Amino acid sequence: MVSEHGLHPARDEEVLRLWPVVQGAGLFDTLEGLERFRADAPWRVQVTESGELAVLERWRSHLDVLAVKGLWCSARRIPALVGQLNRIARQQGFGRLLSPLVPTGAASPYERAGMTPYCTIVVLRYDHRSAQQSGRALPTGVRLRLGSQGDLDELMCIENECFDSFWRCDHERLNSHLAEDRIVVAESEYGVIGYTLATVMGDSGTLGRLAVRPSQRRRGIGEALLVEAVAYLLRAGVGDVSICTQEENLASRALYRRAGLRESPGRLLFLVGSTEAEDMS
Ligand SMILES: CC(C)(COP(=O)(O)OP(=O)(O)OC[C@H]1O[C@@H](n2cnc3c(N)ncnc32)[C@H](O)[C@@H]1OP(=O)(O)O)[C@@H](O)C(=O)NCCC(=O)NCCS
């Protein structure tokens, strides 16, 4: 017998019923997108009979981390559901579970479930009133152009140089960003030396990535990529342009502020826990 409080892979009618919730959170652009995601691995969309919902995805192909992209339930139910998600993650071969991004004030139910804070995130939003005129030209010999599939290997090199293994994008995800989103690269005689990723979902624009090779930094390349990407998103007609970064990443925060992105009040947290943690359900 299925318990009212037990998670199970969502059935078709449950997905249809819960779609407005997922859509509202901006996890998928279309119902077809969610259906494709589910068709690849049905266990990644879990529901309870009472309508609680969890959407799960491998965080990076090189890590044993299962990310909870979204969890819809009361705060009181989080420890029990995280316990069940640990069990599902373990069955799928994952050693760690990553929480959704939660406001710092809402982290305690995850901590009660045995998770610990991993990283504090700052959200920044574009506000044209705070944009400063850069006036700095791109260095001689550097140009910006749209990225293409042929850039994949060089983009992976930049990922390796610029991000630690938790944040580094994997080959597969970068490939799908190249196909579905907008990547602009900065190129010089040394090849691709930086890039940015901009995504439009509904009325929102997100700057998902910005990186410049360490040997090419402090020459205005990051700023040029950022300003170009913000301009593209505004041209695309989005009502909101946002970017997330780690609180400890002072370089990017300084750059974003300068380009007119204003830090939102409050902080968000990722928490992580071992999937061997005691089941609270
Ligand atoms: C953040 C990053 C993209 C900046 O690239 P960059 O090409 O060096 O940036 P710019 O030269 O355009 O810098 C523009 C301004 O940003 C600020 N800035 C950039 N790097 C800074 C640093 N290390 N410390 C303080 N301020 C910094 C400065 O105001 C700088 O202007 P200035 O050089 O005239 O003082 C680069 O450091 C990077 O790739 N870091 C690793 C990846 C990362 O953290 N990405 C962002 C999170 S997704």
The ligand as a Gaussian input file, in Angstrom:
#p B3LYP/6-31G(d) Opt

LIG

0 1
 C       34.885000      37.765000     -12.217000
 C       35.705000      37.762000     -13.520000
 C       34.824000      37.294000     -14.672000
 C       36.174000      39.204000     -13.814000
 O       36.774000      39.229000     -15.115000
 P       37.822000      40.369000     -15.537000
 O       37.989000      40.311000     -17.011000
 O       39.046000      40.251000     -14.709000
 O       37.031000      41.679000     -15.108000
 P       37.322000      43.168000     -15.609000
 O       38.766000      43.328000     -15.976000
 O       36.339000      43.511000     -16.664000
 O       37.009000      44.019000     -14.289000
 C       36.122000      45.117000     -14.308000
 C       36.019000      45.664000     -12.901000
 O       35.469000      44.684000     -12.008000
 C       36.109000      44.784000     -10.719000
 N       36.971000      43.608000     -10.472000
 C       37.281000      42.619000     -11.337000
 N       38.075000      41.704000     -10.735000
 C       38.283000      42.145000      -9.487000
 C       39.020000      41.639000      -8.384000
 N       39.729000      40.494000      -8.465000
 N       39.004000      42.331000      -7.233000
 C       38.291000      43.480000      -7.126000
 N       37.572000      44.026000      -8.148000
 C       37.568000      43.361000      -9.300000
 C       36.980000      46.022000     -10.800000
 O       36.159000      47.143000     -10.480000
 C       37.337000      46.024000     -12.269000
 O       37.719000      47.294000     -12.730000
 P       39.276000      47.763000     -12.587000
 O       40.124000      46.652000     -13.139000
 O       39.325000      49.018000     -13.416000
 O       39.511000      47.982000     -11.139000
 C       36.955000      36.850000     -13.376000
 O       37.641000      37.207000     -12.193000
 C       36.648000      35.361000     -13.342000
 O       36.525000      34.706000     -14.386000
 N       36.545000      34.789000     -12.118000
 C       36.287000      33.339000     -11.964000
 C       34.909000      32.943000     -12.395000
 C       33.865000      33.682000     -11.614000
 O       33.977000      33.877000     -10.414000
 N       32.798000      34.116000     -12.317000
 C       31.719000      34.884000     -11.716000
 C       30.752000      34.048000     -10.959000
 S       29.668000      33.113000     -12.017000

